[in-house]
Amino acid sequence: MTSTLLDHPMMCGFCYTQLYDIEQEVNGLCTYDRKPKFDPGLIRRINTRKAAIED
């Protein structure tokens, strides 16, 4: 999803708000007890990538 948004030449911003899981949801980047589900370095590399609109 992030790559698609970053590659769009008219996209200038977006927000992903679910950082942590809660009792009835499992879509967060971290578990209920705040442990990362993914490599934080990978998430950082994706989110610091230059967007198409910046070219």
C-alpha positions, 0 to 999 in steps of 0.5 A: 500500500505504501509503495503504491501511494509513494509511486503516485505522482499526485499523492502528497500525503497519507496516514496509517493510524493503527500502530498497535493491536488491541483486544479485538484487532490484529492489524497493527504494526506491533502486538498488543504488548508492543512488540514489533511484528515486522523488522522496524528497519524495513518499515523505516526504509519504506516510509523514508523513501522519496515520493514520486511527487518530490521528483 
